[in-house]
Every structure is written in structure tokens, then in C-alpha cells.
Amino acid sequence: MQNAPLSARFQVFTATHKEFKAPVHAHKEGQLVMPITGSMLCEIDNDIWMVPLGSAMWIPPHTPHRNRPVSAASFCFMFVDAKHLSLPDKSCTLCINPLIREMILHLSSLDTIVDEQIENPHNQMLFAVLFNMLASMPAEQLNFSLTQDRKIRKVAHILLDNPSDRRKVKDWADFLAMSERTFSRLVQKETNMTFGAWRRQLHIVISLRLLTEGESVQTVSEKLGYDSVSAFITMFKKALKKSPKRYIKSIHA
């Protein structure tokens, strides 16, 4: 008995966050969310994921989620049987090199509903190469946890609305009417991070959105409440191993 041909189905959109409205849903296949221009936000479980250019979001099968573009964006959804891909069983962002991007765009332009197109040896080879390469791409954790705890979730939404809020652990503990120790332990339990690391993760998510929208490093630094541009650049480099300008340049390469 021959193995079933490798295949995927694709959807390509251009929309703004106001035009593209999708409720929380799930698919029987795995889904890859790849921005073509602009960037995407994916809401999965209690996390918000940032998907900038040069990355793609992997969403395993049967995972409830909601995707939305940031401002105006064009993007490609690839749906594939997870057995064809050696990817994590948990959601993650993958670095996408230019070759993978072009293969996805090429395959998305084909009428893959037609069996002859799917089974064409050339396209089968492209699918095989694409699936193998995706499995070798490094994963990035470009997410901010909203958590399930009601009190920590309240802090998360305040920080989302005002990421420049620089209140310290003691201030937040007082705000929630608990001790510093209890607050710190609760954040650690819910996010597996210290409060400082959790807030920095939010700053990474927001800074990537703003930078991919064309905001300057100076402006992003100010919006996130940093005392200096150099302090923001240091934080960014520590998290993503590149300066903001180098990171943005690399995803446009």
C-alpha cells in the first residue's frame, strides 16, 4: 500500500485587525500562521503570541486559538496533517528563512485541490523539503502569559493597556492587597518567571509589533517607559540576541 501523498491546504488573506474577525476555534490539522507583510497576534490558551515578519506561528491540532493581524497585514495560513511534521506538540514561533517563505508562497499559489497537482513529483519533493526544513527551524518564545489567576490576569491587562507602567513588586502587591512575597510567588507559579522577566517578555512582544510597524527605536523605548534608548536596546539584545535595528533588518532580508 502506497503512502498518502504529502500535501497541505492554504489560505492567503490581506486584512486589518478590524476587518479580520474570527472567534476562538480549533482545527483537526496543525496550522502554520505566516505573515507576508505586517505582523500577527495569536491568542492561544492564556497566552498572547507575537508573530513578526521572518517568523511563523505553529499551532498544533485541536488547539483553541484566535489569530488577528496587527494593523494592515497580509498573511498565509498553512494547514497540514501533524504526522508529516516533526514539530513540538505545544505552540511556538518558528524562525522562517527566505527559502521556506518562498516555498510556502509558491505552494499556496497552486490549486492543491487537484490530485494531479498534489501528486506531481516536483511538488511532492517541495513538500518533503519544506516539511523537513520547518522541523529544523529554531523556535522562539515570543509570547506573554495572561495566566489563569484572576489577580495576576488583572495586572497583565493593566500592563497591556499601559506597558510603560513601571510600578515595582511592592506597588503591585499593595494594589492587590497582598504581601510582596505572596505576589512574587504567585507570579512565579503562574508564569514560571519572576515579575521582572514576565514584564520584559511583554515588552518584547509589544516592541516587535511597534518596530515591524515602522516605529523608531527611540519611540518604542519611550512608549515602553525606559529611561534611555540604550537600556531598551540592552534588554532587547539580551532576549533576542540582536539589536532592534539588526533584528528588523534580518526579517526584511
Protein Blocks (a to p, Z undefined) as FASTA:
>chain_A
ZZdddddddddddddfklmccdddddfbdcddddfbhcddddehjbccdddehiacddde
hiacddddehjaddddddddfklpccdfbdcdddddfklmmmmmmmmmpcfkbmklmmpm
klmmmmmmmmmmmmmpccdddbcdebjbfklmmmmmmmmmmmmbccdfklmmmmnopafk
lmmmmmmmmnopafklmmmmmmmmmmmmmmmnopafklmmmmnopabfklmmmmmmmmno
pafklmmmmmmZZ
